[in-house]
Amino acid sequence: MLPHEQAALATGRRRRRFALAAGVGTAAAVACGLWLVARPTPTRLLEQGLLAARTDRNAAERLFRRALADADGQYPDAQMALCSLLARRESWDEALALFDTVDQQACRADLLLDFGQRSYRAGRRAPALEALNEVRRRHTPESVQALELLIFDYAEWERHQDLIDATRELARLQPDDPARWSELIDLLKSMNRNSECLTAIQEALRQDLPDDFQRDLRHQLVDRLIVSGDVAGAKREIAQLELDEGDSLRLSGDKLDLYRLEGDLEKALEMVTAIFPEIQDRPDAYYVRGTIYLDLGRFAEAAGDLKRAVTGLPFHNEAHFKLAQAYRALALTKEAERHRKLAARISEKRKRIGELLNQIVDDPQNRQICNDLAALHRELEEFELARRWEHRAARQSAAAGLP
């Protein structure tokens, strides 16, 4: 083979080797690119893990840990999902240690809520409240569930101001739900927070609520204005209600309360007499009329009504006390003393209940206080309240491993 032919052959071989190498390199680059495109992102791994958690916790855990690793350990949602998974396995030491490292503000609300709920059910109150309060702060649909559980907790632990604040927040989060406003108003009324109750009613009246509920709110507004001693305000609202609904039984009751506030006993008696046929099956109706008779000095009629009242309301201390006054005025000394003592005993029980409620604010897990409250309410035939305190004492015994 001539020299120039040998050189041409060598050059061809070099070109073929280069082309082969280039082809292999191109194929490798394409394969690498395809792998990078097909490789799941941390977000995709998290979603796969959440789906897998329903049926295969081991697979879910691998996916969560892989998502966390691929994100160089900086993926709060994957951490939170892993916390919940560990909680489901009751691996609480690891779950809580991991929870302490999570940037909660960067987490999805649904993942935080799930962990908070699981923690609370497992008796891990501190981390549960931490997670739930972060969800509450978001003002998202998940915040409703978080607030509902927080409200339950605050009621259990007698955290009254926190309970009020959370109930108010829930009403504002769902302003078109009448039940939320009723819960807030009833709570404030039960705690004798009259000024706040009045404000809550006025705020509810500004919402887009059903007409029948609006009417009920307006009657409640009258009631609170009367309790506050605001005669002018109560008269103004009553006049408007009269224009809107006529002379209803409930409006007559509002007028009756207003007359009593003003000290116009004759008008009050006239009003209660007019509506009495419609309310005569109610013991409190006899109490109201009997009180008016007593204030008017019509003692025999007062005694008759107040006797009917205490028959239907045997633990109404004011009814017993006023009946004692009527009997004393009628020179029925023995009967007067009996009802005076009954009123005193009932008052003492209610005073003791108030003292115990104050004590349990500072010592909410005290089983003896719960048992004492249950006993007092049972003696007053307030059976629902008695059962509530009995159940609470039983839960505390179970938590402490006691029989």
C-alpha distance (Angstrom), angle and dihedral (degrees) to the residues before:
residue distance angle dihedral
M1 . . .
L2 3.75 . .
P3 3.82 118.1 .
H4 3.80 94.4 -110.9
E5 3.81 90.6 50.8
Q6 3.82 91.1 51.7
A7 3.83 90.5 51.0
A8 3.80 92.1 50.7
L9 3.82 91.2 49.5
A10 3.81 91.8 51.2
T11 3.78 91.5 48.8
G12 3.82 90.7 52.2
R13 3.79 91.5 50.6
R14 3.81 91.2 51.5
R15 3.81 91.0 50.4
R16 3.80 92.3 50.2
R17 3.83 91.4 50.1
F18 3.80 90.6 49.2
A19 3.78 91.9 48.3
L20 3.80 90.9 49.4
A21 3.81 91.8 48.9
A22 3.79 90.9 47.6
G23 3.79 90.8 49.9
V24 3.78 92.3 50.3
G25 3.80 90.2 48.5
T26 3.77 92.5 49.7
A27 3.81 91.6 49.1
A28 3.79 90.8 49.6
A29 3.79 91.4 49.4
V30 3.81 91.0 49.5
A31 3.81 91.0 48.0
C32 3.80 90.8 49.2
G33 3.78 91.0 49.3
L34 3.79 92.1 49.5
W35 3.81 90.3 50.3
L36 3.78 91.5 50.9
V37 3.81 90.9 49.5
A38 3.81 94.1 46.9
R39 3.82 95.5 43.4
P40 3.85 109.8 106.9
T41 3.78 116.2 -114.5
P42 3.83 119.6 -128.6
T43 3.80 87.8 -103.8
R44 3.81 91.4 53.9
L45 3.80 91.2 46.6
L46 3.82 89.7 52.3
E47 3.80 92.4 51.9
Q48 3.81 91.1 47.4
G49 3.80 88.7 50.4
L50 3.79 93.1 50.8
L51 3.80 90.0 52.5
A52 3.80 92.3 46.0
A53 3.82 92.1 49.3
R54 3.80 89.4 73.4
T55 3.79 93.2 65.2
D56 3.83 110.7 6.5
R57 3.78 117.1 36.0
N58 3.79 93.9 178.4
A59 3.79 91.8 56.4
A60 3.80 89.9 45.5
E61 3.79 91.7 52.2
R62 3.81 91.5 51.4
L63 3.78 90.9 50.7
F64 3.82 93.5 48.0
R65 3.80 92.1 48.7
R66 3.80 91.3 46.5
A67 3.81 91.0 50.3
L68 3.78 89.2 50.4
A69 3.80 92.5 47.9
D70 3.80 93.2 48.0
A71 3.81 88.6 52.2
D72 3.83 90.3 52.5
G73 3.80 89.8 -111.1
Q74 3.82 93.1 -60.5
Y75 3.81 103.4 111.3
P76 3.85 112.2 109.1
D77 3.82 94.4 -175.0
A78 3.81 91.6 55.6
Q79 3.80 90.1 47.0
M80 3.79 91.2 50.4
A81 3.80 92.8 47.7
L82 3.79 89.3 50.1
C83 3.82 90.0 49.6
S84 3.81 90.4 56.4
L85 3.80 91.9 46.6
L86 3.79 91.5 51.5
A87 3.81 89.0 47.5
R88 3.81 90.1 53.8
R89 3.82 87.5 54.8
E90 3.83 89.6 47.0
S91 3.80 89.8 -120.2
W92 3.77 87.9 143.9
D93 3.79 99.7 159.6
E94 3.79 91.6 58.1
A95 3.81 93.3 38.6
L96 3.80 94.0 52.6
A97 3.80 93.4 42.7
L98 3.80 89.0 53.9
F99 3.80 92.1 44.0
D100 3.79 90.0 57.4
T101 3.82 89.3 61.4
V102 3.81 97.2 48.5
D103 3.80 121.2 109.6
Q104 3.80 93.9 -133.5
Q105 3.78 94.9 -171.2
A106 3.82 89.0 61.6
C107 3.84 94.1 50.0
R108 3.78 128.9 100.7
A109 3.80 112.2 -101.9
D110 3.82 93.9 -129.2
L111 3.82 92.3 55.3
L112 3.80 92.6 48.4
L113 3.80 90.8 47.2
D114 3.81 92.2 51.3
F115 3.79 91.9 51.6
G116 3.81 91.9 45.0
Q117 3.80 92.2 51.8
R118 3.80 93.6 46.7
S119 3.78 91.5 47.4
Y120 3.79 92.8 49.9
R121 3.80 93.4 49.3
A122 3.79 88.8 50.6
G123 3.81 92.3 52.8
R124 3.82 94.1 -107.9
R125 3.77 92.5 133.5
A126 3.82 102.1 165.3
P127 3.83 98.2 55.9
A128 3.81 89.6 38.3
L129 3.80 92.6 56.8
E130 3.80 90.5 45.1
A131 3.81 92.5 54.5
L132 3.81 94.5 40.5
N133 3.78 93.3 50.7
E134 3.79 90.6 52.1
V135 3.82 89.2 52.6
R136 3.80 90.0 46.1
R137 3.80 89.9 55.7
R138 3.83 92.0 59.6
H139 3.84 96.5 66.9
T140 3.81 90.0 -143.3
P141 3.84 129.2 133.7
E142 3.83 87.7 -89.6
S143 3.81 88.1 58.7
V144 3.81 89.6 69.7
Q145 3.81 92.3 60.7
A146 3.79 91.3 43.3
L147 3.81 91.6 52.3
E148 3.80 92.7 47.3
L149 3.80 90.7 56.1
L150 3.82 92.2 43.3
I151 3.81 90.0 51.6
F152 3.79 89.9 52.7
D153 3.80 90.1 50.4
Y154 3.80 94.7 47.3
A155 3.80 90.5 50.6
E156 3.81 90.9 49.5
W157 3.80 92.5 50.4
E158 3.81 94.9 40.9
R159 3.80 91.4 -120.4
H160 3.77 92.1 157.6
Q161 3.80 101.7 177.1
D162 3.80 92.1 44.9
L163 3.81 88.3 48.7
I164 3.80 92.1 52.7
D165 3.81 93.4 45.3
A166 3.82 93.1 49.7
T167 3.81 93.4 45.6
R168 3.81 90.6 49.8
E169 3.80 90.6 47.9
L170 3.79 91.2 51.4
A171 3.81 91.2 51.5
R172 3.78 90.1 51.9
L173 3.78 91.2 46.8
Q174 3.82 90.5 54.6
P175 3.83 101.5 27.9
D176 3.81 95.2 163.5
D177 3.81 94.0 57.6
P178 3.84 110.9 95.2
A179 3.81 91.5 -161.6
R180 3.80 91.6 63.4
W181 3.79 92.5 54.4
S182 3.80 91.7 45.1
E183 3.81 90.1 53.3
L184 3.80 91.3 51.3
I185 3.80 95.9 44.6
D186 3.82 93.8 45.7
L187 3.80 90.8 48.2
L188 3.79 93.7 51.1
K189 3.80 90.9 45.2
S190 3.81 92.1 51.0
M191 3.81 90.1 52.0
N192 3.81 92.7 48.0
R193 3.81 90.9 -118.8
N194 3.78 90.8 147.7
S195 3.80 99.6 164.7
E196 3.80 91.9 50.0
C197 3.80 90.5 44.5
L198 3.80 90.4 53.8
T199 3.81 90.4 50.0
A200 3.82 91.5 48.8
I201 3.82 91.7 51.6
Q202 3.80 91.0 49.8
E203 3.81 90.9 48.5
A204 3.81 91.3 49.2
L205 3.80 90.3 51.1
R206 3.81 88.6 60.6
Q207 3.81 91.8 59.2
D208 3.80 129.1 89.5
L209 3.80 96.7 -101.9
P210 3.83 131.6 152.0
D211 3.81 116.2 -78.8
D212 3.81 95.4 -117.6
F213 3.79 90.7 52.2
Q214 3.80 90.6 47.9
R215 3.81 89.5 54.6
D216 3.78 91.0 50.0
L217 3.81 89.7 50.5
R218 3.80 91.2 52.2
H219 3.80 90.8 53.7
Q220 3.79 89.3 48.3
L221 3.78 88.3 50.8
V222 3.81 89.8 55.8
D223 3.80 89.9 49.5
R224 3.81 92.5 52.0
L225 3.81 92.6 45.6
I226 3.80 89.1 53.4
V227 3.81 91.3 48.3
S228 3.81 87.2 51.0
G229 3.80 90.8 51.1
D230 3.81 92.2 -118.5
V231 3.81 99.2 147.9
A232 3.81 95.2 169.2
G233 3.79 93.4 49.4
A234 3.81 92.5 46.9
K235 3.83 91.6 49.3
R236 3.78 91.0 50.2
E237 3.81 93.1 52.0
I238 3.81 93.1 43.7
A239 3.82 90.6 52.6
Q240 3.80 90.7 52.6
L241 3.81 92.5 46.9
E242 3.81 89.7 50.3
L243 3.81 89.9 55.6
D244 3.79 91.9 48.9
E245 3.81 103.4 41.6
G246 3.78 108.2 13.7
D247 3.79 123.9 -136.0
S248 3.81 100.4 -23.1
L249 3.79 124.9 171.2
R250 3.78 91.4 -112.2
L251 3.79 92.2 50.5
S252 3.80 89.0 50.7
G253 3.78 87.6 54.8
D254 3.81 89.6 51.8
K255 3.81 90.6 51.4
L256 3.79 90.5 48.3
D257 3.80 91.1 55.0
L258 3.80 90.3 47.5
Y259 3.81 92.6 52.0
R260 3.78 89.9 50.6
L261 3.81 90.5 49.9
E262 3.80 90.1 51.6
G263 3.79 90.8 47.4
D264 3.81 92.6 -119.2
L265 3.80 94.7 142.1
E266 3.80 96.2 168.2
K267 3.80 91.8 57.1
A268 3.80 89.8 43.5
L269 3.81 90.6 53.6
E270 3.79 91.0 46.0
M271 3.81 90.3 52.7
V272 3.81 96.3 46.0
T273 3.82 90.3 47.0
A274 3.80 90.4 52.7
I275 3.80 94.6 52.6
F276 3.80 98.0 33.0
P277 3.82 96.6 99.2
E278 3.80 87.9 61.3
I279 3.81 95.6 48.4
Q280 3.79 103.8 31.2
D281 3.81 92.5 111.1
R282 3.83 90.5 64.4
P283 3.82 119.3 88.1
D284 3.80 91.2 -149.6
A285 3.81 89.2 60.5
Y286 3.81 88.8 61.9
Y287 3.79 89.7 47.0
V288 3.81 91.8 53.9
R289 3.80 94.8 45.9
G290 3.79 92.0 41.9
T291 3.82 90.5 52.5
I292 3.81 90.7 51.7
Y293 3.81 91.2 49.0
L294 3.81 89.2 49.5
D295 3.81 92.5 51.1
L296 3.82 89.3 48.6
G297 3.82 90.8 51.9
R298 3.81 93.7 -114.6
F299 3.78 91.8 135.5
A300 3.80 102.0 169.5
E301 3.80 92.0 52.8
A302 3.81 89.8 43.6
A303 3.81 91.5 52.6
G304 3.80 91.8 49.7
D305 3.80 93.6 51.9
L306 3.80 95.8 40.6
K307 3.80 91.1 50.0
R308 3.81 87.9 55.9
A309 3.81 88.7 47.8
V310 3.82 95.9 54.2
T311 3.80 90.6 45.7
G312 3.80 89.1 60.4
L313 3.82 95.1 32.8
P314 3.81 104.0 35.8
F315 3.83 94.0 169.5
H316 3.81 97.8 46.5
N317 3.80 99.2 118.0
E318 3.82 94.7 -168.8
A319 3.79 91.0 53.7
H320 3.82 90.9 52.5
F321 3.81 91.3 46.5
K322 3.80 93.7 50.5
L323 3.79 91.1 45.5
A324 3.81 87.8 53.8
Q325 3.79 88.7 53.1
A326 3.80 91.8 51.1
Y327 3.82 92.3 48.5
R328 3.80 91.2 47.8
A329 3.80 90.3 53.2
L330 3.83 88.2 50.9
A331 3.84 90.0 50.2
L332 3.82 91.2 -114.9
T333 3.79 91.1 140.4
K334 3.80 99.8 168.2
E335 3.81 94.1 50.8
A336 3.79 91.0 43.2
E337 3.81 91.7 54.5
R338 3.81 92.9 47.3
H339 3.79 93.2 54.7
R340 3.81 92.0 41.8
K341 3.80 89.2 57.2
L342 3.80 91.8 45.8
A343 3.80 90.0 51.9
A344 3.81 90.6 48.8
R345 3.82 93.2 49.8
I346 3.80 92.6 48.6
S347 3.81 90.8 46.7
E348 3.79 90.3 50.7
K349 3.80 91.7 52.6
R350 3.79 91.4 49.4
K351 3.79 90.8 47.8
R352 3.80 89.5 51.4
I353 3.80 90.6 49.8
G354 3.80 88.6 53.7
E355 3.81 91.2 51.0
L356 3.79 92.5 49.4
L357 3.81 91.6 48.5
N358 3.79 88.8 54.6
Q359 3.81 90.8 48.6
I360 3.78 94.6 50.2
V361 3.81 90.8 56.1
D362 3.82 87.0 68.1
D363 3.80 95.5 35.6
P364 3.83 106.2 30.0
Q365 3.81 96.3 165.6
N366 3.80 95.8 53.2
R367 3.82 105.0 126.4
Q368 3.79 93.9 -167.1
I369 3.79 92.1 58.8
C370 3.81 89.5 49.9
N371 3.80 91.1 50.4
D372 3.81 91.8 47.5
L373 3.80 91.1 50.5
A374 3.79 90.9 48.6
A375 3.81 91.0 51.5
L376 3.81 93.9 49.0
H377 3.79 93.5 48.9
R378 3.79 90.5 47.8
E379 3.81 90.2 52.3
L380 3.80 87.8 53.3
E381 3.83 89.1 48.3
E382 3.80 90.9 -117.1
F383 3.76 90.3 139.5
E384 3.79 99.5 168.9
L385 3.80 91.5 55.3
A386 3.79 89.9 44.8
R387 3.81 91.2 54.2
R388 3.79 90.8 48.7
W389 3.80 92.2 56.8
E390 3.81 92.4 42.2
H391 3.82 90.6 53.6
R392 3.78 90.9 47.9
A393 3.80 91.8 51.4
A394 3.82 89.7 48.2
R395 3.82 91.6 51.9
Q396 3.78 91.1 51.2
S397 3.81 90.9 49.5
A398 3.81 90.5 50.9
A399 3.81 91.6 48.4
A400 3.80 90.3 51.4
G401 3.81 92.0 46.7
L402 3.79 92.8 -116.1
P403 3.81 126.3 143.7
